[in-house]
Each structure stands twice: as C-alpha cells, then as structure tokens.
Amino acid sequence: MIKCPQCRKPVAWEGNLNRPFCSERCRLLDLGNWASENYRIASDERANQEESDSENTF
C-alpha cells in the first residue's frame, strides 16, 4: 500500500491502472496542475543566466 500523491488515500500498487494515484480523477488533477504550471522543477536561476550569456557571446 502507498499513499496517493494527490489525495493521500491509501492505495494498492499492484493491479492499479492509475498508479501511483488512487483514481483517474486524481491522475487528471495532477496532470492539470502540471499543465497550468502549478508545479515547477527547481533550478538555479544564476547558472541558467550564465549559460545563456556565454552562448550569446561570439
């Protein structure tokens, strides 16, 4: 048993077509959060800026 990442209900891993989610609803809610940019992957802004600066200098 694991917890659904969306609603935190216990859900079986084996035989669950929506894993790691408990249902299609929770799976689609998570997808919607990614699509609306509610979730973001952390990055180092300074490193990204330095990379783009070095690429633009010829």
DSSP file (Angstrom, degrees, kcal/mol; ACC not computed):
  #  RESIDUE AA STRUCTURE BP1 BP2  ACC     N-H-->O    O-->H-N    N-H-->O    O-->H-N    TCO  KAPPA ALPHA  PHI   PSI    X-CA   Y-CA   Z-CA
    1    1 A M              0   0    0      0, 0.0     2,-0.3     0, 0.0    11,-0.2   0.000 360.0 360.0 360.0 139.4    0.0    0.0    0.0
    2    2 A I  E     -A   11   0A   0      9,-2.7     9,-3.2     7,-0.1     2,-0.4  -0.837 360.0-102.8-130.7 171.0    1.1    3.5   -0.8
    3    3 A K  E     -A   10   0A   0     -2,-0.3     6,-0.1     7,-0.2     5,-0.0  -0.831  35.7-112.5 -98.7 137.2   -0.5    6.9   -0.4
    4    4 A C     >  -     0   0    0      5,-2.6     4,-1.8    -2,-0.4    17,-0.2  -0.481  21.7-138.0 -62.2 129.5   -2.0    8.7   -3.4
    5    5 A P  T  4 S+     0   0    0      0, 0.0    -1,-0.2     0, 0.0    16,-0.1   0.718  98.6  43.8 -65.4 -18.8    0.2   11.7   -4.1
    6    6 A Q  T  4 S+     0   0    0      3,-0.1    15,-0.1     1,-0.0    -2,-0.0   0.927 132.8  10.9 -91.1 -54.0   -2.9   13.8   -4.8
    7    7 A C  T  4 S-     0   0    0      2,-0.1    14,-0.0     0, 0.0    -1,-0.0   0.530  89.7-128.8-107.9  -8.2   -5.4   13.0   -2.1
    8    8 A R     <  +     0   0    0     -4,-1.8     3,-0.0     1,-0.2    13,-0.0   0.570  55.4 146.7  71.4  12.5   -3.2   10.9    0.3
    9    9 A K        -     0   0    0     -6,-0.1    -5,-2.6     1,-0.1    -1,-0.2  -0.514  58.4-101.5 -73.3 146.4   -5.6    8.0    0.5
   10   10 A P  E     +A    3   0A   0      0, 0.0     2,-0.3     0, 0.0    -7,-0.2  -0.496  48.9 179.1 -66.6 137.1   -4.0    4.5    0.8
   11   11 A V  E     -A    2   0A   0     -9,-3.2    -9,-2.7    -2,-0.2     2,-0.2  -0.998  30.3-112.8-143.5 143.1   -4.0    2.7   -2.5
   12   12 A A        -     0   0    0     -2,-0.3     7,-0.0   -11,-0.2     4,-0.0  -0.541  16.3-156.2 -74.6 138.9   -2.7   -0.7   -3.6
   13   13 A W  S >  S+     0   0    0     -2,-0.2     3,-1.3     2,-0.1     2,-0.2   0.906  72.8  78.8 -79.0 -45.5    0.2   -0.6   -6.0
   14   14 A E  T 3  S+     0   0    0      1,-0.2     3,-0.1     3,-0.0    -2,-0.1  -0.442 108.5   3.5 -69.6 132.1   -0.4   -4.0   -7.6
   15   15 A G  T 3  S+     0   0    0      1,-0.2     2,-0.7    -2,-0.2    -1,-0.2   0.541  91.5 133.4  75.2   7.5   -3.1   -4.1  -10.2
   16   16 A N    X   -     0   0    0     -3,-1.3     3,-1.2     1,-0.1    -1,-0.2  -0.820  39.3-166.7 -95.7 112.7   -3.8   -0.3  -10.1
   17   17 A L  T 3  S+     0   0    0     -2,-0.7    -1,-0.1     1,-0.2     6,-0.1   0.704  88.6  49.4 -70.2 -19.0   -4.0    1.1  -13.6
   18   18 A N  T >  S-     0   0    0      3,-0.2     3,-2.3     4,-0.1    -1,-0.2   0.255  94.4-176.3-102.3  11.4   -3.8    4.6  -12.3
   19   19 A R  T <   +     0   0    0     -3,-1.2     3,-0.1     1,-0.4    -6,-0.1  -0.204  63.3  26.0 -58.5 144.1   -0.8    4.1  -10.0
   20   20 A P  T 3  S+     0   0    0      0, 0.0    -1,-0.4     0, 0.0     2,-0.1  -0.975 121.4  66.7 -85.6   7.9    0.7    5.9   -8.2
   21   21 A F  S <  S-     0   0    0     -3,-2.3    -3,-0.2   -17,-0.2     3,-0.1  -0.476  77.0-132.2 -87.7 160.8   -2.7    7.6   -8.0
   22   22 A C  S    S+     0   0    0     -2,-0.1     2,-0.3     1,-0.1    -4,-0.1   0.736  82.7   2.9 -83.4 -22.9   -5.9    6.1   -6.5
   23   23 A S  S  > S-     0   0    0     -5,-0.2     4,-1.9     1,-0.1     5,-0.1  -0.949  74.8-100.1-154.5 169.8   -8.2    7.0   -9.4
   24   24 A E  H  > S+     0   0    0     -2,-0.3     4,-2.7     1,-0.2     5,-0.2   0.866 119.0  59.9 -63.2 -35.9   -8.4    8.6  -12.8
   25   25 A R  H  > S+     0   0    0      1,-0.2     4,-2.3     2,-0.2    -1,-0.2   0.944 107.0  43.8 -58.1 -50.7   -9.7   11.8  -11.1
   26   26 A C  H  > S+     0   0    0      1,-0.2     4,-2.1     2,-0.2    -1,-0.2   0.884 112.9  53.2 -64.1 -37.7   -6.5   12.2   -9.0
   27   27 A R  H  X S+     0   0    0     -4,-1.9     4,-2.1     1,-0.2    -1,-0.2   0.922 111.5  45.1 -62.3 -44.3   -4.4   11.4  -12.0
   28   28 A L  H  X S+     0   0    0     -4,-2.7     4,-2.5     2,-0.2    -2,-0.2   0.846 109.4  55.2 -71.0 -33.7   -6.1   14.1  -14.1
   29   29 A L  H  X S+     0   0    0     -4,-2.3     4,-1.8    -5,-0.2    -1,-0.2   0.916 109.5  47.9 -62.3 -41.8   -5.9   16.6  -11.3
   30   30 A D  H  X S+     0   0    0     -4,-2.1     4,-1.9     2,-0.2    -2,-0.2   0.917 111.0  50.3 -64.3 -43.5   -2.2   16.1  -11.1
   31   31 A L  H  X S+     0   0    0     -4,-2.1     4,-2.6     1,-0.2    -2,-0.2   0.906 108.9  52.6 -60.6 -42.1   -1.9   16.4  -14.9
   32   32 A G  H  X S+     0   0    0     -4,-2.5     4,-2.1     1,-0.2    -1,-0.2   0.866 105.9  53.9 -62.2 -37.0   -3.9   19.7  -14.8
   33   33 A N  H  <>S+     0   0    0     -4,-1.8     5,-2.7     2,-0.2     6,-0.9   0.889 110.9  45.9 -65.3 -38.6   -1.5   21.1  -12.2
   34   34 A W  H ><5S+     0   0    0     -4,-1.9     3,-1.4     3,-0.2    -2,-0.2   0.923 112.6  50.9 -67.1 -43.2    1.5   20.4  -14.4
   35   35 A A  H 3<5S+     0   0    0     -4,-2.6    -2,-0.2     1,-0.3    -1,-0.2   0.840 111.3  46.8 -65.8 -33.5   -0.3   21.9  -17.4
   36   36 A S  T 3<5S-     0   0    0     -4,-2.1    -1,-0.3    -5,-0.2    -2,-0.2   0.325 115.6-116.6 -91.0   9.2   -1.2   25.1  -15.6
   37   37 A E  T < 5S+     0   0    0     -3,-1.4    -3,-0.2    -5,-0.1    -2,-0.1   0.779  73.6 135.1  62.0  31.6    2.3   25.3  -14.3
   38   38 A N      < +     0   0    0     -5,-2.7     2,-0.4    -6,-0.2    -4,-0.2   0.767  68.3  56.2 -74.3 -26.0    1.4   25.0  -10.6
   39   39 A Y  S    S+     0   0    0     -6,-0.9     2,-0.3    -5,-0.0    -2,-0.0  -0.854  72.1 179.4-103.5 141.6    4.3   22.5  -10.3
   40   40 A R        -     0   0    0     -2,-0.4     2,-0.6     3,-0.0    -6,-0.0  -0.994  29.2-124.1-140.8 148.4    7.8   23.6  -11.2
   41   41 A I        -     0   0    0     -2,-0.3    -2,-0.0     1,-0.0     0, 0.0  -0.818  38.2-117.4 -91.3 125.6   11.1   21.9  -11.2
   42   42 A A        +     0   0    0     -2,-0.6     2,-0.3     2,-0.0    -1,-0.0  -0.302  39.9 174.9 -64.3 143.0   13.6   24.0   -9.2
   43   43 A S        -     0   0    0     -3,-0.0     2,-1.0     4,-0.0     3,-0.1  -0.952  40.1-104.7-143.5 164.2   16.6   25.4  -11.0
   44   44 A D     >  -     0   0    0     -2,-0.3     4,-2.0     1,-0.2     3,-0.2  -0.808  29.8-164.5 -91.7 102.3   19.5   27.6  -10.3
   45   45 A E  H  > S+     0   0    0     -2,-1.0     4,-2.3     1,-0.2    -1,-0.2   0.870  86.5  53.7 -56.2 -41.0   18.5   30.9  -12.0
   46   46 A R  H  > S+     0   0    0      1,-0.2     4,-2.3     2,-0.2    -1,-0.2   0.909 108.0  49.3 -64.3 -42.1   22.0   32.2  -11.9
   47   47 A A  H  > S+     0   0    0     -3,-0.2     4,-2.1     1,-0.2    -1,-0.2   0.896 111.1  50.3 -64.8 -39.7   23.5   29.2  -13.6
   48   48 A N  H  X S+     0   0    0     -4,-2.0     4,-2.0     1,-0.2    -1,-0.2   0.899 110.8  49.1 -65.0 -40.1   20.9   29.3  -16.3
   49   49 A Q  H  X S+     0   0    0     -4,-2.3     4,-2.3     2,-0.2    -2,-0.2   0.902 110.2  50.8 -66.4 -41.3   21.6   33.0  -16.9
   50   50 A E  H  X S+     0   0    0     -4,-2.3     4,-2.2     1,-0.2    -1,-0.2   0.890 109.5  51.4 -64.4 -39.2   25.4   32.4  -17.1
   51   51 A E  H  X S+     0   0    0     -4,-2.1     4,-1.7     1,-0.2    -1,-0.2   0.919 111.8  45.7 -63.8 -43.6   24.9   29.6  -19.6
   52   52 A S  H  X S+     0   0    0     -4,-2.0     4,-1.3     1,-0.2    -2,-0.2   0.864 111.7  52.7 -70.0 -34.1   22.7   31.8  -21.9
   53   53 A D  H  < S+     0   0    0     -4,-2.3     4,-0.5     1,-0.2     3,-0.2   0.913 110.0  47.8 -64.7 -42.3   25.2   34.7  -21.6
   54   54 A S  H >< S+     0   0    0     -4,-2.2     3,-0.5     1,-0.2    -1,-0.2   0.821 110.0  52.9 -70.9 -29.2   28.1   32.5  -22.6
   55   55 A E  H 3< S+     0   0    0     -4,-1.7    -1,-0.2     1,-0.2    -2,-0.2   0.790 106.9  53.1 -73.0 -27.2   26.1   31.1  -25.6
   56   56 A N  T 3< S+     0   0    0     -4,-1.3     2,-0.7    -3,-0.2    -1,-0.2   0.500  90.4  86.5 -88.7  -4.7   25.3   34.6  -26.9
   57   57 A T    <         0   0    0     -3,-0.5    -1,-0.0    -4,-0.5    -4,-0.0  -0.868 360.0 360.0-100.9 116.8   28.9   35.9  -26.9
   58   58 A F              0   0    0     -2,-0.7    -1,-0.1     0, 0.0    -4,-0.0   0.344 360.0 360.0-118.1 360.0   30.7   35.1  -30.1
